[in-house]
Structures are given as C-alpha cells and as structure tokens.
Amino acid sequence: MSENMLTHIENLETVFTTDEGTVKAVDDVSFSLEKGRTVGVVGESGSGKSVTSLSLMRLIPNPPGQIVGGKLKYHSRTKGLVDLAEVPEKEMREFRGNEIAMIFQEPMTSLNPVFTCGDQVMEALILHRQMSKADARARTLELFQEVELPRPEAIIDSYPHQLSGGQKQRVMIAMAMSCNPRILIADEPTTALDVTVQATILDLMRKLRDTHDMGIIFITHDLGVIAEIADHVVVMYKGKVVEQGSVWEIFSKPQHPYTKGLLACRPPLDHRLKLLPTISDFMDENEAGEMVEIKRSVDEAINELIVTAEETDKRHESLYAQEPILTVENLKTYFPIREGLFSKVVDHVRAVDDVSFDVFPGETLGLVGESGCGKTTLGRTILRLIEPTAGKIIFDGRDITHISGEDLRAIHRRIQIIFQDPYSSLNPRITIGSAIMEPMQVHGLHADETERRQKVQELLERVNLDPGHYNRYPHEFSGGQRQRICIARALAVQPEFIICDESVSALDVSVQAQVLNLLNELRDDFGLTYIFISHDLSVVKFMSDRMVVMNDGKIEEMGKADEVYQNPQTEYTKRLIAAIPRGDLKDIEASYKARIIN
C-alpha cells in the first residue's frame, strides 16, 4: 500500500448466524480508498454495504455477526500500516472516532435526546484529545461554524429535538469531524432530507474532504447522489461486489444488469414514462437462484415506456372536463404559540395559510416543498385529522369542514391516507391480515369474517404480496413490503381518494420504483384520485398530472407537472429543481476530469 492509500479492504467476509443457518452478509468484497477521494458504495437494502462499513469499524455485534475472512489494511496516523481485522478491541477503540469516523443514516436516533448537541460533540474531544471542557467547547463552536450551522452559540446549548433534520445531520458531521479523522464513513446521510438540504450537505462533505485531505466512504442506494460526490463506485448485490470503477465508467458504460437497473429506476426529468423500469427489467434469477441477464440497455428500456406529449394532452383533456371531486377554498391551519405561566397565546405558526386548489376525479395532484412548508399539515387537514382554522373543504359537492361523528366516519371511508413510515403505521402485535381487515370491521363491510378474510387475501395478491403471509407480523417484511401492506389497508374500505404522504421517501430507489408503478396501476384499475405529497420533485413530477409547490404555508406556484418543471416561475421552485441530483453524463464527465487533473 502506498502512503496515499488510506485503506484497502481485501476479500472481506462477514457472516451472521441465524435460526435458519449462516448468512453471508459480505462475500469476498475488495476495494481501496485514497486520501482526498470518495468511494461510493451503492446497492439496495440487504446488499451488504452497511455491514461492510461496520466491519471496517469493527462494530459487528458478535454474536450473531463475525468477520471470518479477509484483511482490513489501514494506514494509521500513529501506528503505520495495520490490519484492523486483527487489532485487539481495546486498541480498536483508539481508531474509532479518532481516525475513522462514521455518520449514520438517521441523526435523531444517533443523537442522545437528553444531552445538548454541544455536550455530545465535546465528549469525543475530551475522550480522544484530552481537552479541558472550556477548550472542547471552543473547538465545538469552531466545528459548528465549519459545518455552517446557523447561530452556533445557540445550537451548542440546544437539544436534538429543537433542530431541523438538516441541522441535526450537520451536528453529526461536526461530531465525526471533531478529531480530524483520516476516513469518514457516511452511511445514507441524506436519505431522509429534502433535496435542497441534501445538496447543501453534499457540498459541505466535498468541502471538508478537500480541506482536510481525508477519504470518504459514501454509502447510499441512490446513484443520482453517487454521481454528485463519488470518484470511484462500488456496486453491491447480495453481499458481493458485482461491478466497480470510476464514476464516469459506471454511469457511461454500466456492465452489470443490476447496475443498469439501479440507473434506470430513478424517475427521469427530461421525459414522462408510463412506468419506471425496475431491476427485473434487466436481470432475473433461475430456479437455482443464479442471476440471468436480460439483454437490454437502459435507453432501450426507457424508450419503450415514454409517454408522448399527445398522450399527456389527451389524458388532461379528459380529466379537466369533469367537475372537481375536491375543492379547497382559502384553507388556513394555525397552531398557537404559548408563553408564560398561564400559557398565553402570543402568536401563531401559520402552517397552512390561505391555500386554494381543486382536484379532479382520476387525477394525481402532486404537493411538493421542503420540510416545514405545510404540505403534510394540509393533507391531514383535508382529512380532518387536524382541525382547520378557517376556509372550506368541499368533497364531492359537500362541505365537510365542520362535520363530525358518523358523517365524518363515512368521509374517512371514502378518503384514505398512506403515511411515510410503514412500520410505525402498523401495529407490531397484530398480523398483517388482521391489520388489513380492521378497517373493514370498523365500517361494517362484507357479510362475515370469512368473506373479509377472502377480500384481504385478494388485496394482498393485488399489491403483489403472497396471500399465504396473512398470519405474519410486520417485522417479518422489508420496508417495501410493509408499504404494500399499508396500501392494501388503505384499499380495504374501497376509497375513492387517497392522500400519499411521503409514502416512498424512505425506500430504496428500486423498491420505490415498484411502489410508484403499483400506485399508478391501482389508480387506473380502481378509478382512484391521489394527492401525492413529497419533498422529492423528481418523484412528484413522475407521478403527477399537476403540481402544487408550497413554501411557508402558501402556494408558490401551481400548474401541469411538466410545465412547472420546464418553466418554473418562482425562485423557490427554481432552487428546488436545481437541487435534484441528476446523474447527467456531461456533468459527471466534466467533474471527473477536473478531479483527475487536480
């Protein structure tokens, strides 16, 4: 290994022992990382990318996990070349946080809610650098300024719940950078963030990498994000590296069908598709479980699915010739701000502020904006899960703004909602069959339990799940499968209108593509109408006929989805569009050549 090489992972094997046998989570994985470079590790959930990074940090819990083969060569700042796979645990603690640091996917679960953000960063400085509390506090303020946190003097004494998602992630980056590590492992650090916040976090990580000449291992399922930050790309599938190369090679000439599938799954921005391509369009498995390639290029798969402008115009002409199924008039939802001993109302948070729009039968209306813009509050107010402050909600010609009791329950049968996190939407103590059947029982649908059970099994089959899994529990399913269960539950009462609230934001791009395709199929098959809420403008553009852009509780602009994207009228919408990771080949080539020259 040269002095410029930080780490070389060689033939790594990590296994987990389960009741069903030994699972090889990482299988013969090899790649290298140099100073000032970023290696992007990409793949779906379960591909082994996070286990690879945890193996490098020696954070695999034993039991049930164990590193059983390979070498983890690392150039230590103080000890020269070492094999981390052989280092005793006590010595390994000197490397963790000090020379090799990690940023995890969900900052809220990584930060201790009972300690201030400053205390949690200071802890690492006091432990590894033997700083006094005063010096550690001064250094933490410097770090907060370096990661561009607003008002660092206030944030240092703030608790995690008082910060936004992007601010919490910056605190995590400051914590990881506190001891000036040689390697920074970023495990899905932008998955749950708005595209604009994501763009600033990626810029920050590039700046810190170049300033400190460190190496970054950036783990994600999104090749669009990889295109923005990586120099070298490692593609993993079922614990193995199926392809690796420069970011330019991977994007311009992908060799493996799995890589082609990942590239094709992302919603395109320059044209409209009937369906998104999925991994199964490029590869399949035979009866022996062996991978079989389907010979086709990404361009071939996309060209077969393109919707022409004439087809779009014909659909819109049919949609907007109808009377609207939902009309929202001057809707306001305010939350009081209380202060003092007697909780006097001193002001209001104007979460939804004078919003008006129509939704037509069979339409998908996209609702897009950053976190805090009011889109989720608007969706829940329409459902009357949150009471409006003023305005009108008219559904199918009837004002439902102030109805209650049985009238409201009847409306809830006709309007359903699919939430962002499918796991927290399902009761972990009841089977998925019971969870889907419950709404039928509440609304008195079907003759008896036998008929309801049959309907549940039909719904499971309709959302591409095995009806035989009726008696399984939520924890036995993947994230994408759990979201399909939630979709089946929403369909159980035969609704006409569904509000999808960030329903795919936590899913891998390949699983996300499958769920988006399913939602479109169900809309056409059952005559459903959607409000589709997301912070991801590329997903909203793919799904929507029309798009509403929200900011600070108000509508920034509204129009046909393609027109809003192609010709945005406000600076806010332009900023949202500019922040979308594109993976454009011209940009990748220019960036890659510039990095090679430097």
PLY file of the C-alpha trace (Angstrom):
ply
format ascii 1.0
element vertex 598
property float x
property float y
property float z
element edge 597
property int vertex1
property int vertex2
end_header
0.00 0.00 0.00
1.27 3.48 -0.90
1.28 6.32 1.64
-1.55 7.91 -0.33
-3.72 4.83 0.26
-5.81 5.07 3.43
-7.40 1.65 3.43
-7.55 -1.47 1.30
-10.38 -3.89 2.06
-9.27 -7.28 0.74
-11.53 -10.34 0.30
-13.69 -9.39 3.29
-16.22 -11.96 4.52
-18.72 -11.25 7.29
-21.37 -13.75 8.37
-24.37 -13.77 10.69
-25.65 -16.87 12.48
-29.45 -17.18 12.44
-32.01 -19.83 13.38
-32.16 -20.77 9.70
-28.39 -21.11 9.29
-25.40 -18.94 8.45
-25.99 -15.89 6.26
-23.01 -14.48 4.37
-23.76 -10.74 4.53
-20.43 -9.69 2.96
-18.91 -12.12 0.49
-15.35 -11.61 -0.83
-15.52 -7.79 -1.00
-12.43 -5.80 -2.06
-11.86 -2.09 -2.77
-9.47 0.72 -1.84
-9.73 4.33 -0.64
-7.14 7.09 -1.19
-6.64 10.45 0.51
-8.88 13.22 -0.81
-11.11 10.76 -2.66
-14.65 9.46 -2.23
-15.66 5.86 -2.80
-19.39 5.47 -3.33
-20.82 2.12 -2.19
-24.25 1.60 -3.75
-26.91 -1.11 -3.61
-30.34 -1.94 -2.26
-31.14 -2.67 1.38
-29.62 -6.02 2.25
-26.84 -5.74 -0.33
-24.17 -5.67 2.40
-22.96 -2.10 2.01
-23.60 -1.01 5.62
-22.24 -4.30 7.01
-19.04 -3.68 5.01
-18.55 -0.29 6.67
-19.41 -1.64 10.13
-16.87 -4.41 9.55
-14.19 -1.78 8.82
-15.13 -0.06 12.10
-15.21 -3.49 13.86
-18.75 -2.71 15.05
-20.32 -6.03 14.03
-22.09 -7.45 17.11
-20.65 -10.87 18.00
-22.85 -12.86 18.31
-24.61 -13.10 15.88
-22.12 -11.49 13.46
-18.47 -12.27 12.82
-15.69 -11.32 10.38
-14.49 -14.72 9.15
-12.11 -13.79 6.36
-10.17 -11.08 4.57
-7.98 -8.16 5.57
-8.77 -4.57 6.57
-5.47 -2.83 5.82
-5.29 0.73 7.15
-2.57 3.39 7.25
-2.82 4.70 10.81
-1.77 8.23 11.65
0.35 6.99 14.57
0.95 3.25 14.05
1.58 2.93 10.35
0.10 0.02 8.37
-2.20 -2.19 10.46
-4.77 -4.89 9.74
-7.91 -3.77 11.60
-9.30 -7.31 11.40
-6.51 -8.43 13.74
-6.33 -5.43 16.10
-7.41 -6.15 19.73
-10.69 -4.49 20.78
-9.01 -2.18 23.31
-6.64 -0.84 20.65
-9.51 -0.58 18.13
-11.22 1.97 20.37
-8.31 4.34 19.72
-9.11 4.27 15.99
-12.89 4.65 16.19
-13.93 8.30 16.19
-10.31 9.39 16.35
-9.03 8.19 12.94
-12.10 6.53 11.39
-15.44 8.27 11.99
-18.97 7.40 10.90
-22.15 9.36 10.16
-25.29 7.27 10.42
-28.49 7.49 8.37
-30.90 8.82 10.98
-29.38 11.61 13.11
-32.28 11.65 15.59
-31.58 8.06 16.64
-27.82 8.70 16.70
-28.01 11.76 18.98
-28.86 11.33 22.67
-32.08 13.29 23.33
-31.20 14.10 26.97
-27.86 15.81 26.22
-27.27 19.08 24.36
-25.73 18.93 20.90
-22.62 20.69 22.20
-22.08 18.19 25.03
-22.24 15.28 22.60
-19.53 16.75 20.36
-17.41 17.83 23.34
-17.48 14.27 24.70
-15.38 12.97 21.78
-12.87 15.81 22.14
-12.45 15.26 25.87
-12.13 11.47 25.40
-9.77 11.31 22.41
-7.90 14.63 22.61
-7.82 15.03 26.42
-9.10 18.61 26.11
-10.42 20.62 29.02
-14.15 21.35 28.98
-13.50 25.02 28.08
-11.19 24.10 25.18
-13.61 21.42 23.99
-16.45 23.96 23.97
-14.37 26.45 21.98
-13.41 23.73 19.47
-17.07 22.62 19.18
-18.08 26.20 18.30
-15.37 26.20 15.60
-16.68 22.89 14.25
-20.27 24.18 14.20
-19.08 27.18 12.20
-17.11 24.89 9.84
-20.20 22.78 9.10
-22.11 26.05 8.54
-24.68 25.70 11.30
-26.67 28.90 11.85
-26.32 30.52 15.29
-23.69 28.05 16.62
-23.70 29.82 20.02
-27.38 28.87 20.43
-27.18 25.39 18.87
-24.34 24.31 21.15
-26.78 24.52 24.08
-29.79 23.18 22.15
-31.21 19.66 22.33
-31.61 17.48 19.20
-35.41 17.84 19.10
-35.02 21.62 18.74
-33.16 21.29 15.42
-34.30 20.54 11.88
-33.24 17.34 10.08
-30.51 19.13 8.13
-29.18 20.84 11.26
-29.07 17.51 13.15
-27.12 15.97 10.30
-24.63 18.86 10.44
-24.18 18.23 14.17
-23.44 14.58 13.34
-20.87 15.68 10.74
-19.28 18.06 13.27
-19.08 15.18 15.76
-17.49 12.91 13.17
-15.00 15.65 12.16
-14.15 16.60 15.75
-10.93 14.56 15.90
-9.92 15.26 12.28
-10.36 11.66 11.07
-8.48 10.23 8.11
-11.55 8.27 6.93
-15.17 9.42 7.14
-17.85 6.77 6.56
-21.20 8.33 5.62
-24.00 5.72 5.78
-27.05 7.05 3.89
-26.51 10.55 5.41
-29.00 12.32 3.11
-31.78 9.74 2.59
-34.43 11.43 4.75
-33.51 15.02 3.80
-35.13 17.46 1.39
-33.34 17.79 -1.96
-32.21 21.34 -1.10
-30.85 20.29 2.31
-29.29 17.21 0.68
-27.49 19.43 -1.83
-26.01 21.60 0.95
-24.88 18.50 2.92
-23.17 17.06 -0.18
-21.44 20.42 -0.82
-20.31 20.51 2.81
-18.88 16.98 2.67
-16.96 17.77 -0.54
-15.55 20.92 1.07
-14.48 19.09 4.25
-12.91 16.25 2.22
-10.83 18.66 0.16
-9.92 20.90 3.11
-8.76 18.04 5.36
-7.48 15.72 2.60
-9.44 12.83 4.10
-11.11 9.90 2.38
-14.87 9.35 2.35
-16.76 6.07 2.00
-20.24 7.25 0.98
-22.98 4.61 1.26
-26.32 5.07 -0.48
-28.94 3.32 -2.60
-29.25 6.35 -4.92
-26.91 6.50 -7.91
-28.03 10.09 -8.52
-26.41 11.11 -5.23
-23.32 8.99 -6.02
-22.90 10.96 -9.26
-22.72 14.17 -7.25
-19.95 13.16 -4.85
-18.05 9.95 -5.71
-14.80 9.40 -7.63
-14.96 5.59 -7.57
-18.13 3.49 -7.37
-18.59 0.03 -5.84
-21.90 -1.67 -6.72
-23.02 -4.39 -4.28
-25.72 -7.03 -4.64
-26.47 -9.80 -2.13
-23.18 -9.28 -0.30
-20.97 -9.32 -3.40
-19.32 -6.59 -5.46
-20.88 -7.04 -8.91
-19.14 -4.07 -10.52
-16.74 -1.26 -9.63
-14.96 1.51 -11.50
-14.68 5.26 -11.84
-17.91 7.23 -11.56
-17.58 8.04 -15.28
-17.20 4.36 -16.26
-20.15 3.21 -14.15
-22.52 5.87 -15.49
-21.41 5.94 -19.13
-20.91 2.18 -19.68
-22.54 0.09 -16.92
-21.63 -3.57 -17.46
-23.72 -5.45 -14.93
-27.52 -5.77 -15.35
-28.02 -4.82 -11.68
-26.16 -1.53 -12.21
-28.24 -0.86 -15.31
-31.40 -1.44 -13.28
-30.33 0.93 -10.50
-29.59 3.64 -13.07
-32.94 3.16 -14.80
-35.04 3.14 -11.60
-34.59 6.85 -10.95
-37.53 8.95 -12.23
-36.28 10.77 -15.36
-36.58 14.54 -15.56
-36.48 15.15 -19.31
-39.44 12.98 -20.31
-42.56 11.29 -18.93
-42.83 7.49 -18.60
-45.83 5.16 -18.33
-43.95 3.08 -15.74
-40.49 3.22 -14.20
-38.07 0.45 -15.23
-37.13 -1.87 -12.36
-34.30 -4.30 -11.63
-36.38 -7.17 -13.06
-36.30 -5.47 -16.49
-32.56 -6.16 -16.65
-31.98 -9.32 -14.64
-33.80 -12.34 -13.27
-32.96 -15.42 -11.24
-33.39 -19.00 -12.43
-34.68 -21.88 -10.30
-31.19 -22.45 -8.89
-31.05 -18.84 -7.65
-28.48 -17.89 -10.29
-28.55 -14.47 -11.91
-29.74 -14.36 -15.52
-29.16 -11.21 -17.57
-31.92 -9.80 -19.77
-30.04 -8.30 -22.72
-31.17 -4.69 -23.00
-29.72 -1.24 -22.39
-31.08 1.46 -20.09
-32.02 3.57 -23.12
-33.94 0.67 -24.71
-35.94 0.11 -21.51
-36.78 3.80 -21.17
-37.66 4.35 -24.85
-40.31 1.61 -24.68
-42.08 3.45 -21.84
-42.03 7.10 -22.98
-45.39 8.92 -22.96
-45.82 11.33 -25.88
-46.99 14.91 -25.44
-50.15 13.99 -27.40
-50.96 11.18 -24.94
-50.47 13.52 -21.98
-52.66 16.21 -23.55
-55.42 13.67 -24.25
-55.37 12.49 -20.62
-55.50 16.05 -19.30
-58.35 16.98 -21.63
-60.39 14.07 -20.25
-59.52 14.81 -16.60
-60.27 18.52 -16.61
-63.56 18.25 -18.48
-65.05 16.91 -15.19
-66.28 18.62 -12.06
-63.67 18.56 -9.26
-64.02 15.85 -6.61
-62.24 18.05 -4.03
-62.21 21.82 -3.67
-60.09 23.56 -1.04
-61.01 27.22 -0.52
-58.84 29.69 1.44
-57.84 26.97 3.89
-55.89 28.02 6.99
-54.42 25.87 9.74
-52.72 27.81 12.53
-51.03 26.46 15.65
-50.87 28.71 18.73
-47.53 29.71 20.29
-47.96 29.92 24.06
-45.73 31.58 26.64
-45.75 32.38 30.33
-47.17 30.78 33.43
-50.74 30.81 32.10
-49.77 29.69 28.56
-50.97 32.89 26.97
-51.17 32.78 23.16
-48.58 35.26 21.88
-48.53 34.30 18.18
-49.39 31.54 15.70
-47.48 29.19 13.40
-49.21 29.59 10.06
-48.69 26.01 8.83
-51.33 26.34 6.07
-52.02 29.92 5.12
-54.86 30.73 2.70
-54.49 27.78 0.32
-56.96 27.11 -2.52
-57.00 24.45 -5.27
-59.17 21.79 -6.98
-58.54 18.07 -7.51
-60.32 16.24 -10.33
-61.52 12.59 -10.40
-58.75 10.22 -11.52
-56.08 12.91 -11.19
-52.83 12.77 -9.23
-52.11 16.19 -7.75
-48.51 16.48 -6.55
-47.75 18.51 -3.44
-44.06 19.38 -3.16
-41.89 21.54 -0.91
-39.24 21.43 1.79
-39.86 20.14 5.32
-41.93 22.68 7.23
-43.63 24.09 4.13
-47.06 22.87 5.31
-47.74 20.07 2.82
-48.27 17.30 5.41
-50.42 19.59 7.59
-52.50 20.41 4.51
-53.04 16.71 3.76
-54.08 15.95 7.33
-56.35 18.99 7.47
-58.19 17.81 4.34
-58.79 14.51 6.14
-59.83 16.43 9.28
-57.11 14.69 11.31
-56.14 18.29 12.12
-58.90 20.86 12.51
-58.75 23.84 10.12
-58.64 27.39 11.48
-60.57 28.86 8.55
-61.62 28.10 4.97
-63.62 25.32 3.31
-63.04 21.69 2.33
-65.62 20.54 -0.23
-65.61 16.84 -1.16
-67.88 15.53 -3.90
-70.03 18.68 -3.68
-70.42 18.57 0.12
-68.79 20.93 2.63
-67.02 18.62 5.10
-65.19 21.37 7.03
-67.27 21.05 10.19
-68.93 17.63 10.01
-68.41 15.14 12.84
-69.48 11.73 14.17
-70.92 9.25 11.71
-70.76 11.78 8.86
-67.00 12.21 9.32
-66.51 8.44 9.64
-68.31 7.98 6.31
-65.95 10.51 4.70
-62.94 8.69 6.16
-64.08 5.59 4.35
-64.03 7.49 1.06
-60.74 9.37 1.72
-57.77 7.35 2.99
-54.14 8.19 3.79
-50.84 6.31 3.38
-48.18 7.56 5.79
-44.41 7.92 5.33
-43.19 5.24 7.73
-44.97 1.93 7.10
-43.53 0.28 10.22
-44.95 2.85 12.63
-48.27 2.74 10.73
-48.75 -0.96 11.54
-49.37 -2.43 14.98
-46.40 -4.77 15.60
-48.55 -7.05 17.78
-51.19 -7.97 15.22
-50.78 -9.89 11.97
-50.86 -8.08 8.67
-54.09 -9.89 7.77
-55.78 -8.53 10.88
-54.38 -5.05 10.19
-55.88 -5.00 6.70
-59.18 -6.49 7.89
-59.63 -4.00 10.76
-60.95 -1.08 8.59
-63.49 -3.46 7.03
-64.75 -4.36 10.51
-64.92 -0.71 11.61
-67.01 0.25 8.58
-69.10 -2.94 8.58
-68.05 -4.07 5.13
-68.85 -7.55 3.75
-71.10 -10.23 5.20
-68.84 -12.01 7.70
-65.25 -12.74 8.77
-64.84 -15.45 6.12
-65.70 -13.02 3.31
-63.47 -10.33 4.83
-60.56 -12.76 5.03
-61.06 -13.62 1.37
-61.04 -9.90 0.48
-57.81 -9.39 2.48
-56.13 -12.21 0.57
-57.32 -10.70 -2.72
-55.84 -7.34 -1.69
-52.52 -8.93 -0.71
-52.36 -10.56 -4.12
-53.29 -7.26 -5.79
-50.35 -5.43 -4.19
-48.03 -8.29 -5.24
-47.69 -9.98 -1.85
-48.21 -13.66 -1.05
-51.74 -14.23 0.39
-50.18 -17.05 2.40
-48.42 -14.39 4.51
-51.77 -13.41 6.08
-50.67 -14.54 9.58
-47.22 -12.97 9.54
-46.26 -9.90 11.58
-44.93 -6.54 10.26
-41.34 -7.15 11.43
-41.13 -10.15 9.09
-41.33 -7.92 6.00
-38.98 -5.49 4.24
-39.71 -1.75 4.05
-41.13 -2.01 0.55
-43.34 -4.95 1.51
-44.62 -3.09 4.60
-45.56 -0.13 2.41
-47.50 -2.51 0.14
-49.34 -3.77 3.25
-50.25 -0.16 4.12
-51.51 0.37 0.56
-53.66 -2.79 0.86
-55.01 -1.48 4.19
-55.95 1.83 2.59
-57.71 -0.03 -0.26
-59.61 -2.27 2.19
-62.52 0.20 2.53
-62.77 0.78 -1.23
-61.88 4.51 -1.11
-62.21 6.98 -3.96
-59.46 9.33 -2.83
-56.03 8.59 -1.25
-53.53 11.03 0.24
-49.99 9.61 -0.10
-47.86 11.42 2.49
-44.15 10.86 1.68
-45.11 7.23 1.07
-41.92 6.27 -0.80
-39.29 8.64 0.64
-37.73 6.02 2.94
-37.47 3.30 0.27
-34.58 2.19 -1.95
-34.84 3.62 -5.48
-35.55 0.16 -6.93
-38.29 -0.60 -4.37
-39.55 2.98 -4.72
-39.96 2.42 -8.47
-42.02 -0.73 -7.83
-44.32 1.06 -5.33
-44.78 4.08 -7.61
-45.70 1.76 -10.50
-48.14 -0.07 -8.23
-49.82 3.18 -7.15
-50.31 4.19 -10.80
-51.73 0.76 -11.69
-54.17 0.91 -8.76
-55.25 4.43 -9.69
-56.17 3.27 -13.19
-57.71 -0.05 -12.10
-59.85 1.32 -9.25
-60.50 4.84 -10.55
-58.65 6.42 -7.62
-57.70 10.05 -7.13
-54.44 10.95 -5.37
-52.82 13.83 -3.58
-49.17 12.80 -3.68
-47.02 14.58 -1.09
-43.22 14.52 -1.31
-40.12 16.66 -0.92
-38.61 14.93 -3.98
-39.61 16.92 -7.05
-38.44 14.23 -9.49
-40.81 11.67 -7.91
-43.68 14.19 -7.84
-43.08 15.05 -11.49
-43.26 11.37 -12.48
-46.45 10.70 -10.51
-48.43 13.91 -11.03
-50.70 15.40 -13.62
-50.50 18.78 -11.90
-48.08 20.04 -9.27
-48.54 22.42 -6.33
-45.33 23.92 -4.91
-45.66 25.03 -1.28
-43.44 27.29 0.83
-44.10 28.71 4.33
-47.71 27.51 4.30
-48.57 29.19 0.98
-48.74 28.07 -2.63
-45.70 29.32 -4.55
-46.96 28.12 -7.90
-49.28 25.55 -9.43
-49.65 24.04 -12.89
-49.19 20.97 -15.07
-46.25 18.98 -13.73
-44.15 19.06 -16.90
-44.72 22.80 -17.39
-43.77 23.66 -13.79
-40.55 21.67 -14.17
-39.65 23.02 -17.62
-40.59 26.63 -16.91
-40.64 27.40 -13.16
-41.99 30.84 -12.34
-40.59 31.47 -8.85
-37.06 31.47 -7.45
-38.09 28.93 -4.80
-39.20 26.38 -7.43
-36.06 27.01 -9.45
-33.99 26.28 -6.33
-35.88 23.01 -5.72
-35.30 21.89 -9.30
-31.62 22.86 -9.27
-31.05 20.74 -6.15
-32.24 17.46 -7.76
-29.32 15.01 -8.22
-29.36 14.33 -11.96
-26.51 11.98 -12.79
-26.13 13.87 -16.09
-23.27 12.36 -18.12
-21.88 15.74 -19.26
-21.71 16.99 -15.66
-20.15 13.71 -14.45
-17.51 13.79 -17.20
-16.58 17.42 -16.51
-16.41 16.85 -12.75
-14.44 13.61 -13.13
-11.86 15.18 -15.49
-11.44 18.14 -13.14
-10.79 15.78 -10.21
-8.25 13.75 -12.23
-6.35 16.94 -13.17
-6.29 18.08 -9.54
0 1
1 2
2 3
3 4
4 5
5 6
6 7
7 8
8 9
9 10
10 11
11 12
12 13
13 14
14 15
15 16
16 17
17 18
18 19
19 20
20 21
21 22
22 23
23 24
24 25
25 26
26 27
27 28
28 29
29 30
30 31
31 32
32 33
33 34
34 35
35 36
36 37
37 38
38 39
39 40
40 41
41 42
42 43
43 44
44 45
45 46
46 47
47 48
48 49
49 50
50 51
51 52
52 53
53 54
54 55
55 56
56 57
57 58
58 59
59 60
60 61
61 62
62 63
63 64
64 65
65 66
66 67
67 68
68 69
69 70
70 71
71 72
72 73
73 74
74 75
75 76
76 77
77 78
78 79
79 80
80 81
81 82
82 83
83 84
84 85
85 86
86 87
87 88
88 89
89 90
90 91
91 92
92 93
93 94
94 95
95 96
96 97
97 98
98 99
99 100
100 101
101 102
102 103
103 104
104 105
105 106
106 107
107 108
108 109
109 110
110 111
111 112
112 113
113 114
114 115
115 116
116 117
117 118
118 119
119 120
120 121
121 122
122 123
123 124
124 125
125 126
126 127
127 128
128 129
129 130
130 131
131 132
132 133
133 134
134 135
135 136
136 137
137 138
138 139
139 140
140 141
141 142
142 143
143 144
144 145
145 146
146 147
147 148
148 149
149 150
150 151
151 152
152 153
153 154
154 155
155 156
156 157
157 158
158 159
159 160
160 161
161 162
162 163
163 164
164 165
165 166
166 167
167 168
168 169
169 170
170 171
171 172
172 173
173 174
174 175
175 176
176 177
177 178
178 179
179 180
180 181
181 182
182 183
183 184
184 185
185 186
186 187
187 188
188 189
189 190
190 191
191 192
192 193
193 194
194 195
195 196
196 197
197 198
198 199
199 200
200 201
201 202
202 203
203 204
204 205
205 206
206 207
207 208
208 209
209 210
210 211
211 212
212 213
213 214
214 215
215 216
216 217
217 218
218 219
219 220
220 221
221 222
222 223
223 224
224 225
225 226
226 227
227 228
228 229
229 230
230 231
231 232
232 233
233 234
234 235
235 236
236 237
237 238
238 239
239 240
240 241
241 242
242 243
243 244
244 245
245 246
246 247
247 248
248 249
249 250
250 251
251 252
252 253
253 254
254 255
255 256
256 257
257 258
258 259
259 260
260 261
261 262
262 263
263 264
264 265
265 266
266 267
267 268
268 269
269 270
270 271
271 272
272 273
273 274
274 275
275 276
276 277
277 278
278 279
279 280
280 281
281 282
282 283
283 284
284 285
285 286
286 287
287 288
288 289
289 290
290 291
291 292
292 293
293 294
294 295
295 296
296 297
297 298
298 299
299 300
300 301
301 302
302 303
303 304
304 305
305 306
306 307
307 308
308 309
309 310
310 311
311 312
312 313
313 314
314 315
315 316
316 317
317 318
318 319
319 320
320 321
321 322
322 323
323 324
324 325
325 326
326 327
327 328
328 329
329 330
330 331
331 332
332 333
333 334
334 335
335 336
336 337
337 338
338 339
339 340
340 341
341 342
342 343
343 344
344 345
345 346
346 347
347 348
348 349
349 350
350 351
351 352
352 353
353 354
354 355
355 356
356 357
357 358
358 359
359 360
360 361
361 362
362 363
363 364
364 365
365 366
366 367
367 368
368 369
369 370
370 371
371 372
372 373
373 374
374 375
375 376
376 377
377 378
378 379
379 380
380 381
381 382
382 383
383 384
384 385
385 386
386 387
387 388
388 389
389 390
390 391
391 392
392 393
393 394
394 395
395 396
396 397
397 398
398 399
399 400
400 401
401 402
402 403
403 404
404 405
405 406
406 407
407 408
408 409
409 410
410 411
411 412
412 413
413 414
414 415
415 416
416 417
417 418
418 419
419 420
420 421
421 422
422 423
423 424
424 425
425 426
426 427
427 428
428 429
429 430
430 431
431 432
432 433
433 434
434 435
435 436
436 437
437 438
438 439
439 440
440 441
441 442
442 443
443 444
444 445
445 446
446 447
447 448
448 449
449 450
450 451
451 452
452 453
453 454
454 455
455 456
456 457
457 458
458 459
459 460
460 461
461 462
462 463
463 464
464 465
465 466
466 467
467 468
468 469
469 470
470 471
471 472
472 473
473 474
474 475
475 476
476 477
477 478
478 479
479 480
480 481
481 482
482 483
483 484
484 485
485 486
486 487
487 488
488 489
489 490
490 491
491 492
492 493
493 494
494 495
495 496
496 497
497 498
498 499
499 500
500 501
501 502
502 503
503 504
504 505
505 506
506 507
507 508
508 509
509 510
510 511
511 512
512 513
513 514
514 515
515 516
516 517
517 518
518 519
519 520
520 521
521 522
522 523
523 524
524 525
525 526
526 527
527 528
528 529
529 530
530 531
531 532
532 533
533 534
534 535
535 536
536 537
537 538
538 539
539 540
540 541
541 542
542 543
543 544
544 545
545 546
546 547
547 548
548 549
549 550
550 551
551 552
552 553
553 554
554 555
555 556
556 557
557 558
558 559
559 560
560 561
561 562
562 563
563 564
564 565
565 566
566 567
567 568
568 569
569 570
570 571
571 572
572 573
573 574
574 575
575 576
576 577
577 578
578 579
579 580
580 581
581 582
582 583
583 584
584 585
585 586
586 587
587 588
588 589
589 590
590 591
591 592
592 593
593 594
594 595
595 596
596 597
